[in-house]
Structures are given as C-alpha cells and as structure tokens.
C-alpha cells in the first residue's frame, strides 16, 4: 500500500515513537501555558503577560500541528510503541480546558449576561421581553451578576437554542462556572465530531489537533464561557450527518445551529438545493424553538437589529470600505453587496463541483463563506474565528492559522478599558493582526494559482 493511501485511510494507532513523543512534549508545554493563564486570575489586568503566555501556547500548538501534517506526508513510519495518539490528543484536549475552567472570565463580560438570561429562562420568563434593567425584574438583581451585565438596556440577542441551553445550565447551577463548563462540553463535542468528520471524508484522524489543541477555543469557551460552541457543534453535526446521507437529520442540525447563532442560516440553501423537502424540517425546528417566546413580538429581533446596525470592532476589509465610503452605514451596505456577490460564486461552484474531491463541496463552501464573513464583518471578536478552525483540519490554510494566533492582540483594548473604562481601538493593533494575515494570504494564493496554471498547461 502506498504512503499516500495510508495517509487517507489512517488509524487510531500511529506507530512513530518520535511523532508521539513530540506530541506529548507539545501538549505538556501548552498545559504549562494554560496553567500560567489560570494563575494570572484576572487576565484582563495582566494583558502583556497573558499575550506572552498565549504566543508560547500557540508555538507549542503550531509545532504539534506541523508534526501532524509532516507525519502525514512522511514515508518513514517504522513500527514503534503503538501509543494511541488520539488518546494522547484527547487527554490534553481536556487538560487545557480544565485549567482554563479554573480561571475567572475576565477577557469578556458576556458571561454575566449569559448567567442572567439563563436564570430568566430557568424562571419561566421571556429574556426577549425583559431587558436586565426592566423594573419588573428588580427582585432578581444581585450584587455579583447584575452590576457586571453589559448593555443592560437591551434584551436577549442570541436565538432560542442558546437560551434553552443557558436555561438548563442555570437550572443546574446559577453561576458563571456552570456556563463555562457547559460551553466547554460543547467545545469538546466539536473536537469529537471533527474526528468523525475526518473519518467520513477519509482524512487522517490526527488532524483533529488543528481544532482540539488550538488555544483559542479553550480560552474562549472554557475560559470565557462564550456560547458559540453550541452553534459550532450543531454545524459540525450537520456536516457529518449530510456526509453520511442523513438529509433530514442534517437539515435539523443546521437549523439548530442557526437557532443558536443566527449566521449559519446562510448555509440553508446549500442543503435545500439537494433535497427541497427538508425545508419543512427547518421550518418546524424554527417554529418549535421560537414558540415559547412569541409573546415578545418584535422584541425577538430588537437587540439583533441594534447589533447589526451599530456594532463594530476589529474589522479589516470592512473598515477600509467604511473609510473609503465615508461612514459605517455605507460600509455595511458595501460589505453586504460584496458578500452577496461572493455567495453567488460559492453557490454556483457548489452546484457544479470540480477538482480532485467533489465530495468536499459542502464543507468547502462552509469554510469559504465563514472566511468571507470574517473578512467583511464590522465585528471580529477573537471567538468568532473558532467557527473557522474545525474546517482548517480539512482545508489547511497558513494565513488563517496565523490570524487565529494574532487575533489575541485585539485584547490590548482591555488595558485602558480595565483601568479607566475607555474602550479605544488602536491602529497598530489592527495592523499587527491583518498585515501579516493578508500578506501570507496573497502570497499563498499566488503560489496556488501559479501551481494550478502550471498543472493545466503542462
């Protein structure tokens, strides 16, 4: 059997002793970094130290990811200890998150809103109908959570599936720690689903390291308790189910993803075009999810509308558009037009897949559209990149991996915010993130184009 064939079939056991030992060393190094972050306590008050630990952790991660792809391409696979590499990966995946679960969520105050809204749901009330500063909820205010809620004048923004999960979590234990633990469980579930997706697409299983060991999901879900891990979990479940031929179940999983975080709704046409009848599944899921909250009326989307209209932070191409066109309103329109145009291109390519692996048309389309959304979005918080990371295991991309490391520099904004309450972005922070990203992206794109052109003309 050829080495190329072996790289596709894979195995739960990888026999190279050097490969396994390198993974263990990298895992141990990254564990030390995660422990260091947890030891900082209030990370927002130690941003320079945090960034030093972050880039050290990313170094160990990058070496591990490099070794995975290097081993995949290597023809030298002499028998060794028979150490189950996936077991090693799984153990360190849990260890990283366990340490960050111990740290308080200080890089973002979103967790306090998550606790509040989960408590509202667990109490049988409607989080879309009542904002935290609603006098009707005055009896529910406490000294630990309520004062730390951001934008208390706005009701819930996240869709119903997220609210249900938060409600269940707060029914178990109304604390930030419980939110973090639940989001970490969904995050670990994402890593497990990625292993199954890699197997379904006949790719090496050890590529799961690309997501499972990346320090960003561990930091944002176990460390900060962001809810995106719910939507990512159901999006990956959708990809897996559709790959295995379960069209209706896959459509339901996609609906749940969009009902956890709105933007996956853009992937619905990619499912409907193959089997239009699954539209009924999506509609039924939406009706069932929103039914308990319908008395909120237009308040169901009030906060989401405000976010879409007024929020901006750490954008890249969007900020250039806004600067050229003279304002955020024009920039948002231009970004929406550009996304629509690119969406049409991706959809047409999905309908007529070409290349070596046409069976990868759906995950390729998802990967591309998430990347385009991130480039054109007015808001690029670090945890948004977690949506892209699982797909880098299928479609490795150096530029996006680089940005997933540099995105942590955006937390520099917390230095002044923690000391004086002033939220002020700095140009150099944006340049540090995006100049290397676009430089590597353009360079690699040109190399790929030249290689393709050479292959076609040869």
N, C-alpha and C positions, 0 to 999 in steps of 0.2 A: 504494500500500500504506500502511496506517495506521501511525502510530508505535507503537501497542500491538502490532500484528502483527510489526513489526520487532523489538520487544523480546523476542518469543518465538522468532523464527527465529534471530536473532543471526548472527554471522560471525566468522571468525578474524581479520578485519581491521576495526578500528574507526577511523573516519576523523577524529575530532575531535582537532585538534592540542593544544588546551588540556587535554583529558582525558588524552592520552598523556603530555604534559609533567608534569602533576600527579602521575601515577603514578610517573614517573621520580624526581621530587623526593622523593616519599614513600618510594620504595624506597631512595634514597640516604641519606635521614635515618635510616631504620630500619637500614640497613647500618652506619652510624656507631655507632648504639646497640649493635648486636650486637658490633661490633669493641671497643667500650668494655667490654662484659661480658667478652669473652675476655681483654682486657688486665688485668682485675682478678685473674686467676689463680684463687686460692682464693676463689670468690664467697661462700662461707659466712662468711668473715671480713670481708666488706665489704657486709653486707646493706643498710644505708641507701643506699650508692652504687648497689648493684645495683637497688634499688627505684626510684631516681631514673631510672636508665637504662631500666628496664622500662617505666615510665609514659611516658617520652619515646618509646620504641619503639611503645608502644600508641597514642600520639597520632598518629604517622605512619600506623600501620595503620588507625586509625579514619577518618582523612581519606581514605585510599585506598578503604576500604570504602564510605564515604559517597559518594565520587565515582562509584563503580561503580553504585550504585543511583540516584544523581542523573542520571547519564548515561543509564541505562536508561529513566528516565521522561521524559527531555528530548525535545522535538520538534525541537530545533535540532541537526542532525547534518550540518553543512556539510562538504564534502569537504576533506581536508587532506593530510597527508603519507603516509597509507596505512601508517603504522607498525604492525607486527603486535603488538598489545597482549598477546596470550597469550605471545609470545616474551619480551616485557619481564617479564611476570609470572613466567615460568619461570626466567629468568636470576636475578632477585632471590630467588626461592624457594630456589635452590641457593646463592646467595651468603650469605644469612642463616645457613643451616645449616653452610656451610663455616667461617665464623668461629667458630661455637659448637662445632664439632668440635675446634677448637684448644684450647678451654678444658678444664681438668680437671673431672671430675664431682664437685663438692663440695656441691651442694644436696641430694644424696641418696647414701647408701652402698649402695643396691640394686645398683649396677653391679658391686660386688665379689662379691656373691652370684651375679650373672649369669655373671661370668667363672668362678667356682668351679664352678657347676653345669654350665656348658658344657664345662669341662675334664673333669668327671666323665663326662659323656655321650661326649665325644670319646675317652675312655679305655676305653669299653665297659662302664662301671659304671652302677649304677642310682641316680640322685640322690634318689629317693623312699625308698630303702632305707637310705642312709647320710647322716646329718647331717654338717655340716662338722666338728663336734667328735668324730665317731666315731673311736676309736683305730685302726680299720682303715685310715683314710685319713691317718695321721700322716706317711707318706712323701710325701704330696702337698702338704703345707703349706709355704708360702714366707713370706718376710718382707714382701712387697708386698701380696698379696691376702688371705691368710687372716686376719691381725690386723684387717682392716677389714670383715670379713663381719659383718652384723648377725644377731642371734638364732641363733648357731651351733648351738644345741641342737635346732633344727628342720630337718627335711629339706625337700626342694623343695616349693613351694606351687603353682607355675604348671603348667598341664596339658602334655601331651606335645608338642604342636606347638611351643610355645615352647622346650621342652627340645631338640627336634630342631634348631631354628634356632640356638640357642646352641651346640649341639654342633658344627654346621657352621662357625659363626663361629670357634670356638676351634680347630677343625681347621686353619683358615687362619692364624690369628694369635692366640695366647692372651693377649690384652691388653684393657684397658678401651677403648682406641681402636677396636679392631675391633668390639666390641659397639656402640659409639656409631655407627660407620659403617653397620653393618647395620640398626640401628633407624632411622637417618636415611634409608636407601634405602627401607625400607617406608613411611616418612613421605612421602617424595617420591612414591612409588607411590600413596599415598592421594590426594594432590593431583591426580595424573594420572587416577585413577579418577573423581574428582569431576567433572572436565571431561567425561568420557564420560557420567556420570550426568546432568549438566545438559543435554547434548545429547539424551540419550534422553528426558528429560522436557520438551524444547523450551523450555528456560530459557536466558537469556543466559550464554554461556560465561565471561564475565569475572567472574561471581560466584565463581569458584574462588578469588579473592583472599580471600574470607571465611575459608577454611581455610589456603590456601597461604602467605599473608602474616601470619597471626596469629603473634605471637611465642611463644605457649605451646607449640605442637608443636615448633618449632625448639629451644626451650630444653629441653624435657623429653626429646626423642628424640635430637637431635644433641648437645645439651649434657649430658644426664644418662644417656642410654642406657636409658631405660625400655622395657619390652617391649610396652607397649600398642599400639604402632604395628602390630604383627603382627596382633592381633585386629581393629583398626580397618580394616586393609587388606582382610582377608577379609570383614568385614561389608559394606563398600562394594562389594566384588566380588559379594557375594550380591545386593545391591540392584540392581546393574547387570544381572546375568545374569537375574534374575527379570523385570526390566522388559523385557528382550529376548526373553522367552519360554523361556529355558533352565531349566526347572524342576529337573531333576536336578542340573545343574551348580551352580545357585544353592543347592540344598539342601546340596551338598558344601561349597561355600564357607562357608555358615553353620555347618556342622559344624566346619570348620577354625577359624573364628572362636571358637566355644565351646571348642575344644580348645587354643586359645591363651590365652584368658582366660575363665573359666567363665561369667560372667553372660549372654553372648549366647544361652545355652540357652533363656532366656525367650522368644526370638523364634521358636523352632522350631514351636510350634503355629500361628503365622501362615503358615508355609509348608505344613505338613501339611494344614491345612484346605482348601487349594485342590487338592492332589493327595496323598492319603494314602500312595500308593505310594512317595513319596520318603523315607518313614521308613526304608526299607531302606538308602538311601544314607547317612543319618545314622548308623545303627547300624553299618554296615560301616566308616565312617570312624572311629568311636569305637573299635571293636574293633581295627582296624589300628594306630591310634595308641597304644593302651594295651598292646597285646600284648607289646612288648619290656620292659615294666615290671611285668608282672603278678606277678612274684615278690615284689614289695613288699607285696602283700596290702592290709591296712587302712591301711598307711602311705601309700598313694596319696593319702589324703584327710586324714591326721592334721594336717598343718600348715594346710590349708584350714579344717578344723574349728576349730582354735585361733583363726585369724584371724576367722572368723565369730562366734565366741563372745566373744572378749576384746578385739579391737582397736577403738579409737575415736580419732578425730582430726578436728577442724574440722567437725563436723556442724552442721546448722542445725535443721530441724524435729525430727530425731531427738533432739537434745539437750534440746529443750523437752519432748518426750514422756518422756524419761528423768527429767528434773527433776520433772515433774508426777506421774509414776507411782512415783517413789522408787527408781529404780535402772536399771542398764543392761539387766538381764535383761528386766524388764518393758517397757523402752523398745524393745528389739529385737522383742519379741512384738507390741507395738502397731504398730511400723513395718511388720512383715511383714503384719499384718492390713490395714493401710491400703493397702499396695502390692497385695495380692491383690484388694481391692475395686476399686482403680483399674484394675488389669489387666483385670478383667471388663468394666469400662466401655469401655476401649480396644478390647478384642477384639470386643465387640458392635458398636462403631462401625466396626471394620474389616470385619466381615461385612456390614454394611449401610451402605456409604459414601454420603455425601451431600455436597452443595456443588458448587462450580464444577469441581473437579478430582478426581473419584473415583479416577482412576488413580494418585494420590499416596497412596492409603490405606496402603500398606506403609511407605514412608519416614516418613509422618506418625506411624504407630503406633510405629515405632522411635524417632523423635525424642521422642515423648511419654513413652515408658517409660524412656528414658535419663534424661530430665529428672526424672521421679518418683523414680527410683532415687537420683539425686544429692541430691534434697531429703530423702529418708528415710534415706539411708545413714549409719551411725555413723562412717564414714571417708570423708572427701572430700579426698584429696590433690590438688594442683593438676593433675597429669597426667590425673586422671580426667575432667576437663572436655574433654579432647581428643576423647573419644568423641562428644561432642555437636556439636563445631564444624563438621564437614562438613555436617550437616543444617541448620545455620543459613544455609547458602547456598540451601537450598530453602525454608526457613521462617524468614525473618529475625525476630529477637526481640531487642529492645533490652536487656531485663533480663538475659538470659543472656550477651549480649556484654559487658555491664557486669560481671557476676560473673567472666567469664573474664579480665578485667583485674584486678579486686580480689583474686582468689584468690591472687595472688602475695604479698599481705601476710601470708599464713599462714606464709611463710618466716621471719617475725620470730622464730619459735620457735628458729631456729638460732643466734641471737645468744647466748643463755645456754648452749645446748647445746654450742656450739663452745668457749666459754670455760671452762665448769665441768662439762659432761656432764649438766646438768639439763634435762630435757625438760618444759617447763611452758607450757601454753597460757594466753593472757590473754584476758579477756572483751572488751576493747576491740578486739582483733584480729578477733574474730568479729563484733562489731557493725559495724566498718568494712566488712567484706565483705557481710554479709547484710542490714543495714537498708536500704542503697540498692537492693540487688537486689530485695527484697520490695516496697519502695515503688514502684519502677518497674514491677514485675510486676503488682501490684494495679492501679496507675493505668492501664496499657495494657490490662489485662483488662477493666476497667470501660468504657474507651473502646470496645473492640471489642464488648462486649455492647450498649452503647447504639447503636452504629452498626448492629449486626445487628437490634436491635429496631426501630430507625427504618426500616431497609430492609424489614422484614417488614410493618410497619404502614402503610408508605407506599402 
